[in-house]
Amino acid sequence: MSYNDAEANNLHYTKKLIRDLIPGDIVLHPIYRTDGLMLVNSNKELSSSLISMIRKHASGLKSVLVAPSKTALTNFIASKSSHTKEFMQEANRITTELNPDMLMHEIDRDCKADKQIEEYDVLEHNFFSDLLTKYPMWVALDSKLESEQLKIRARQAKQELLKSMSVNQTFKELFNRISEYDDVLQIHSINTMCISLMIGLTLELNQDELFDLTVAALFSNVGFIEIEKADFLNYLRSYEHINEQLKGHLETFSEMTKDFPELRKKDIVFGILDHHEYCNGKGYPNGKKGEEISLFGRILFIAHNYDELVGGYNYQVGLHPLDALRIIYENSDFRYDQSILDIFMHRTTYFKLGETISLPNIQKGVIIGFDDFVKMPHLPIVKLESGQIINLANS
């Protein structure tokens, strides 16, 4: 469908191959990364760097729906084309095509329809819950965990968070303010929360601790909303973080806790204040070292840094998830808590026999073995769809 055809039908959008995207195209639906976390939000104007990152996560022969100009976007919104059956079906088809995990879990949910309806009908629908229930990582999170007990606890933790975000006015207000401030900050906050929850589950935190961890992760950067937008954008574009702005957002968060007692819990406060500290003592703001850093702080730093490396935050970085995990797990500068990383790697299904894995060249394969799973669980031997076998330890 060409854009002229779309205009003639009053739809104001067109379908485009990813290889044909150009700066100025406005994508009309979320695009998710190969790890199931969000890369680009709806109605986002694409830059050259964003297009480059999209191509790292999806084949150029996959399709997306775009408005080719701001005028077309205005017309698309005004005509309510996003509510048409045609658009919704096409957007859902594209999302599941780009994220097969999403389709698998939609089918699984259909098989358990009565149970799911019973669980979700008690929730008040809002922007947060509607957004998360379409997030591939959020939907498929329990499948990434190794034991059945962890899967059950993951579902309980997700349900508790959705319920609280539906009825708790503080959480609703703060999340809405993050969303209105900047879509990059919104995406990064949710991505960090999903990763932190998975890490917390593998560490077997109790339910109260898991809830507090997800709150700390979701609002770990809420202090930025009081900073001038131009300064925040400059912070994102800077390869090295600017200490003045880091200090500013942490100080602002501390002030905000006076008005929002739900954020005043000890674990939440120290988790947020410590999430820029490195285990080697070279972090910020206090140069804490090792276990001087709160447990939540050590978890949030891993989650935050992973999302940043993959390109969910800093404009200058955009690695494939496999490359980001390799950098973090090998931990050559001792920034991260290695014991947390070891437990995470060994208790999730990211690198297990028989699991499908996405490689940086947009190829997929199945894990068929390891040279040394104990020391190198992130470097499996993979059989590609073509039949070729690659040992990532030698790659």
Secondary structure, 3 states (H helix, E strand, C coil): CCHHHHHHCCCCCEEEEHHHCCCCCEECCCEECCCCCEEECCCEECCHHHHHHHHHHCCCCCEEEEECCHHHHHHHHHCCHHHCHHHHHHHHHHHHHHCHHHHHHHHHHHHCHHHHHHHHCCCCCCHHHHHHCCCHHHHHHHHHECCHHHHHHHHHHHHHHHHHHHHCHHHHHHHHHHHHHCHHHHHHHHHHHHHHHHHHHHCCCCHHHHHHHHHHHHCCCHHHHHCCHHHHHHHHHCCCCCHHHHHHHHHHHHHHCCCCHHHCCHHHHHHHHCCCCCCCCCCCCCCCCHHHCCHHHHHHHHHHHHHHHHCCCCCCCCCCHHHHHHHHHHCCCCCCCHHHHHHHHHHECCCCCCCEEECCCCCEEEEEEECCCCCCCCCEEEEECCCCEEEHHHC
